[in-house]
Amino acid sequence: MTHRSGVSGAWVSFDPSGTVLVVTERLANDTDPTSAAGDEGVINTFVLNADGTPGTHREFDATGEGPLGFAFNKAGALLTTEQFEAHPASATAAPMGIAAR
């Protein structure tokens, strides 16, 4: 994994099977001139190697202005909460269709 300046990690957890590490970053694209306007944050997945260390990495754009927390539903789908910095009292929940493998 590489460190990016200006990144604010929000939530870290494993999927229900315990084989995928999920990490949300609230401000990952905040200073990226190539990202869409107002697009902040990403969701990272890491398939764990046999020894438990993070392996294959995938990055997904957040649907709102930045993912904050998340949980998995009974079917194993990732559900995120999204923040809206310009509107402190506003937030939303969003299902994410991600495939970690």
C-alpha positions in Angstrom: 0.0 0.0 0.0 1.2 3.5 -0.7 0.6 6.6 1.4 -1.2 9.5 -0.2 -1.0 12.9 1.4 -4.4 14.5 2.2 -6.1 11.2 2.7 -8.4 10.7 5.7 -9.2 7.1 6.5 -12.7 6.7 7.8 -13.5 3.0 8.4 -11.7 -0.3 8.2 -13.3 -3.7 8.4 -13.4 -7.2 7.0 -16.1 -8.6 4.8 -18.4 -11.3 6.3 -16.1 -14.1 4.9 -13.0 -12.5 6.5 -11.1 -12.7 3.3 -11.4 -9.1 2.1 -10.3 -6.0 3.9 -12.4 -2.9 3.1 -11.0 0.6 3.8 -12.9 3.9 3.1 -11.0 7.1 2.5 -13.0 10.3 3.0 -10.7 12.8 1.2 -8.7 10.6 -1.2 -9.6 12.6 -4.3 -9.9 16.0 -2.6 -6.7 17.3 -4.2 -6.7 15.2 -7.4 -7.1 17.5 -10.4 -8.2 14.5 -12.5 -11.2 13.6 -10.3 -14.7 14.8 -11.0 -15.7 18.1 -9.3 -16.9 17.4 -5.8 -15.9 13.8 -6.0 -14.1 13.0 -2.8 -13.3 9.7 -1.3 -12.8 6.1 -2.4 -13.5 2.6 -1.2 -10.5 0.3 -1.2 -10.7 -3.5 -1.1 -7.7 -5.9 -0.5 -8.1 -9.6 -1.0 -6.1 -11.2 1.9 -3.2 -13.5 1.1 -3.0 -16.9 2.7 -0.8 -15.5 5.4 -3.4 -12.7 6.2 -1.5 -9.8 4.6 -3.3 -7.5 2.2 -3.0 -8.7 -1.4 -4.8 -7.6 -4.6 -6.0 -4.0 -4.3 -9.0 -2.5 -6.1 -10.2 1.1 -5.7 -13.8 2.3 -6.2 -15.1 5.8 -6.5 -17.6 6.9 -3.8 -21.1 7.7 -4.9 -21.4 10.8 -2.8 -18.9 13.3 -1.5 -17.1 10.8 0.6 -17.7 7.4 2.2 -17.7 7.4 5.9 -18.9 4.2 7.6 -20.1 1.0 6.1 -21.7 -2.4 6.9 -22.5 -5.6 5.1 -26.1 -6.8 4.8 -27.1 -10.4 5.2 -26.5 -11.1 1.5 -22.9 -9.7 1.9 -23.5 -6.5 0.0 -21.6 -3.5 1.1 -23.7 -0.5 2.3 -22.0 2.8 2.9 -22.9 6.1 4.5 -21.9 9.2 2.5 -21.1 12.6 3.9 -21.8 15.9 2.3 -19.2 18.5 3.7 -21.0 21.5 2.2 -24.2 20.5 4.1 -23.2 19.3 7.6 -26.7 18.1 8.4 -27.0 16.0 5.2 -25.9 12.5 4.5 -27.1 9.4 2.7 -26.8 5.7 2.6 -25.7 4.0 -0.6 -25.3 0.3 -1.7 -22.0 -0.4 -3.4 -21.8 -3.1 -6.0 -18.2 -4.0 -5.6 -16.4 -7.2 -6.4 -13.2 -7.5 -4.4 -11.8 -10.4 -6.4 
